[in-house]
Amino acid sequence: MDKLTQAFNFRHACKKFDDTKKINNDDIEYILEAGRQSPSSFGMEPWHFVVVDSSKIKAELRSVCYNQEQVTSCSHFVIVLYRKANNFTSQSDYLRRAIARTLPDPNNQMSIDIACQAFINFCEQGLADGLTINHWSEMQDYIACANMMTAAAFRGIDSCAIGGFDHDKVIKILEKHIPQIGEESFGVGLCLAFGYRINEPATHIRWPLADVTTYLTDNH
């Protein structure tokens, strides 16, 4: 079995971490780098990772994550934020910088204007019915999250993706500690708990590949 397949088999939703064990800095940066290197639509990388290694702040967050034990027992709690729509207007600094770095001449304001408008047109016309740019941005988070959890498993580190939280209260806690992160500019896509398991997990339950796959070929 190759090492990547071993990592997929190792990873599970760890509900109980050993709170006496800490992940070292090299391993945390390895996990975060997997998130940073992740692909994103238009290469926008609309995520921001908040790494919580404070027992006091983890306790605050547990109270707004439906009291889930893994929030406080994990070694590091990573809140994966997504950028909201006001980061993607034609005049927003973030969009213009993100676009500029992809152009042959990153200082050509007219080219930046045209590319920004093309992106905005896609968001207004190309998304599925009912979806907004906030939905689009949040969906990018999940790509980074999956890569971070796989990277953790590759290093023998456990994880748990947490989608059960009071979104607005999580943002309020972050605003208190990081004033530049506000609810107008950022939303919470997912939270990830990282650490080391106490108990061995049950066997993975998955549908057979044949049940979730359809091939379309020339002979179909």
PLY file of the C-alpha trace (Angstrom):
ply
format ascii 1.0
element vertex 220
property float x
property float y
property float z
element edge 219
property int vertex1
property int vertex2
end_header
0.00 0.00 0.00
1.48 3.38 -0.98
1.91 6.13 1.62
-0.94 8.30 0.32
-3.39 5.39 0.51
-2.09 4.67 4.02
-2.89 8.29 4.95
-6.43 8.00 3.58
-6.95 4.83 5.62
-5.40 6.40 8.74
-7.58 9.52 8.68
-10.86 9.43 10.55
-13.07 11.91 12.37
-11.26 11.83 15.71
-13.73 12.71 18.46
-11.37 12.30 21.42
-7.81 13.60 21.41
-5.04 13.04 23.92
-4.78 16.52 25.44
-1.32 15.77 26.86
0.24 15.55 23.38
1.16 18.60 21.30
1.90 18.83 17.59
5.30 20.36 16.89
5.68 23.56 14.90
7.17 21.84 11.85
4.17 19.54 11.55
1.67 22.39 11.98
3.38 24.37 9.25
3.41 21.26 7.03
-0.37 20.98 7.47
-0.96 24.68 6.83
1.29 24.58 3.77
-0.94 21.85 2.32
-3.84 24.27 2.70
-1.89 27.16 1.18
-0.87 25.08 -1.83
-4.46 23.99 -2.52
-6.16 24.81 -5.82
-8.96 27.36 -5.88
-11.35 28.71 -8.48
-9.64 31.46 -10.53
-6.64 30.99 -8.22
-8.27 33.40 -5.76
-7.23 31.54 -2.60
-10.07 33.18 -0.66
-9.16 31.50 2.62
-7.48 32.60 5.82
-6.32 30.15 8.50
-6.62 31.08 12.17
-4.55 28.69 14.29
-5.69 28.51 17.90
-3.14 27.15 20.35
-4.56 28.82 23.44
-6.44 26.77 26.02
-8.42 29.83 27.06
-9.54 30.70 23.54
-10.28 27.06 22.73
-12.58 26.99 25.78
-14.35 30.11 24.47
-14.78 28.46 21.09
-16.02 25.19 22.57
-18.94 27.04 24.11
-20.09 28.18 20.63
-19.30 24.83 18.95
-22.08 22.98 20.74
-19.68 21.93 23.50
-17.84 19.43 21.31
-15.01 17.89 23.33
-12.51 17.81 20.48
-12.37 21.62 20.41
-10.52 21.71 23.74
-8.83 18.30 23.74
-7.10 18.82 20.39
-3.58 20.18 20.14
-4.38 22.90 17.59
-7.76 24.20 16.44
-7.76 25.76 12.98
-10.62 28.03 11.90
-10.75 28.22 8.12
-12.25 31.54 7.07
-13.50 32.53 3.63
-13.54 36.01 2.15
-16.94 37.57 1.63
-18.29 39.48 -1.35
-16.84 42.86 -0.39
-13.39 41.41 -1.12
-14.43 40.83 -4.72
-15.64 44.17 -6.02
-13.88 45.89 -8.91
-12.17 48.29 -6.48
-11.33 45.87 -3.68
-7.65 45.69 -2.88
-7.74 41.91 -2.44
-9.29 41.18 -5.83
-7.01 43.62 -7.64
-3.87 42.17 -6.06
-5.02 38.61 -6.73
-5.72 39.43 -10.37
-2.56 41.51 -10.89
-0.19 38.71 -9.92
-1.54 36.56 -12.78
-1.02 39.18 -15.52
2.06 39.67 -17.72
2.22 43.28 -16.52
0.97 43.39 -12.92
1.02 47.21 -12.97
-1.28 47.65 -15.97
-4.40 49.09 -14.36
-6.52 48.72 -17.50
-5.71 45.01 -17.74
-6.52 44.61 -14.07
-9.86 46.39 -14.56
-10.79 44.12 -17.47
-9.80 40.92 -15.64
-11.60 41.98 -12.46
-14.78 42.67 -14.41
-14.54 39.28 -16.14
-14.35 37.61 -12.74
-17.30 39.65 -11.42
-19.33 38.76 -14.53
-18.71 35.09 -13.85
-19.90 35.44 -10.26
-23.03 37.27 -11.37
-23.91 35.03 -14.31
-21.99 31.76 -14.08
-22.91 30.43 -10.66
-25.74 27.96 -10.21
-29.16 29.38 -9.39
-29.36 30.55 -5.78
-25.62 30.63 -5.20
-23.82 33.84 -4.31
-20.18 34.82 -4.34
-20.14 34.03 -0.60
-21.20 30.45 -1.37
-18.53 30.23 -4.07
-15.87 31.49 -1.68
-16.91 29.17 1.13
-16.77 26.15 -1.18
-13.10 26.86 -1.89
-12.37 26.39 1.83
-13.34 22.76 1.64
-10.60 22.02 -0.88
-7.96 23.44 1.47
-9.49 21.64 4.46
-9.40 18.25 2.73
-5.75 18.73 1.81
-4.82 19.78 5.34
-6.49 16.72 6.87
-4.76 14.42 4.38
-1.41 16.10 5.06
-1.96 15.61 8.78
-2.74 11.94 8.29
0.41 11.60 6.16
2.36 12.71 9.24
0.41 10.42 11.59
-1.66 13.28 13.02
-5.38 12.95 13.61
-8.06 15.46 12.69
-11.74 16.20 12.92
-13.67 18.53 10.62
-16.22 20.52 12.60
-19.13 22.14 10.82
-21.33 22.41 13.90
-20.86 25.89 15.34
-22.68 29.16 15.85
-21.18 31.09 12.96
-21.79 34.62 14.23
-20.51 33.84 17.73
-17.30 32.31 16.36
-16.70 35.49 14.36
-17.37 37.64 17.45
-14.74 35.70 19.41
-12.23 36.13 16.60
-12.99 39.86 16.33
-12.16 40.22 20.01
-8.71 38.71 19.51
-8.02 39.75 15.89
-9.75 43.10 15.24
-9.06 43.08 11.49
-11.18 39.96 11.06
-14.78 41.12 10.96
-18.11 39.65 9.91
-18.38 42.03 6.96
-15.23 40.67 5.32
-14.94 37.09 6.55
-17.14 34.07 7.18
-16.33 30.72 8.80
-16.20 27.85 6.33
-15.11 24.99 8.56
-13.15 24.32 11.73
-10.46 21.66 11.95
-9.23 20.02 15.14
-5.76 18.44 14.98
-4.05 16.22 17.54
-3.40 12.63 18.52
-6.03 9.97 19.09
-6.66 8.20 22.36
-8.81 5.42 20.92
-8.41 3.37 17.77
-11.11 4.23 15.23
-13.76 1.95 13.83
-13.35 0.66 10.28
-14.22 3.22 7.61
-17.73 2.86 6.20
-17.85 3.87 2.56
-20.00 3.06 -0.45
-18.24 0.76 -2.96
-16.50 2.65 -5.76
-18.86 1.09 -8.31
-21.85 2.63 -6.49
-20.51 6.19 -6.67
-18.89 6.16 -10.11
-20.25 6.39 -13.65
-17.97 6.21 -16.69
-18.87 7.86 -19.98
-16.84 6.41 -22.84
-16.98 6.29 -26.63
-18.61 2.88 -26.31
-21.24 4.01 -23.80
0 1
1 2
2 3
3 4
4 5
5 6
6 7
7 8
8 9
9 10
10 11
11 12
12 13
13 14
14 15
15 16
16 17
17 18
18 19
19 20
20 21
21 22
22 23
23 24
24 25
25 26
26 27
27 28
28 29
29 30
30 31
31 32
32 33
33 34
34 35
35 36
36 37
37 38
38 39
39 40
40 41
41 42
42 43
43 44
44 45
45 46
46 47
47 48
48 49
49 50
50 51
51 52
52 53
53 54
54 55
55 56
56 57
57 58
58 59
59 60
60 61
61 62
62 63
63 64
64 65
65 66
66 67
67 68
68 69
69 70
70 71
71 72
72 73
73 74
74 75
75 76
76 77
77 78
78 79
79 80
80 81
81 82
82 83
83 84
84 85
85 86
86 87
87 88
88 89
89 90
90 91
91 92
92 93
93 94
94 95
95 96
96 97
97 98
98 99
99 100
100 101
101 102
102 103
103 104
104 105
105 106
106 107
107 108
108 109
109 110
110 111
111 112
112 113
113 114
114 115
115 116
116 117
117 118
118 119
119 120
120 121
121 122
122 123
123 124
124 125
125 126
126 127
127 128
128 129
129 130
130 131
131 132
132 133
133 134
134 135
135 136
136 137
137 138
138 139
139 140
140 141
141 142
142 143
143 144
144 145
145 146
146 147
147 148
148 149
149 150
150 151
151 152
152 153
153 154
154 155
155 156
156 157
157 158
158 159
159 160
160 161
161 162
162 163
163 164
164 165
165 166
166 167
167 168
168 169
169 170
170 171
171 172
172 173
173 174
174 175
175 176
176 177
177 178
178 179
179 180
180 181
181 182
182 183
183 184
184 185
185 186
186 187
187 188
188 189
189 190
190 191
191 192
192 193
193 194
194 195
195 196
196 197
197 198
198 199
199 200
200 201
201 202
202 203
203 204
204 205
205 206
206 207
207 208
208 209
209 210
210 211
211 212
212 213
213 214
214 215
215 216
216 217
217 218
218 219
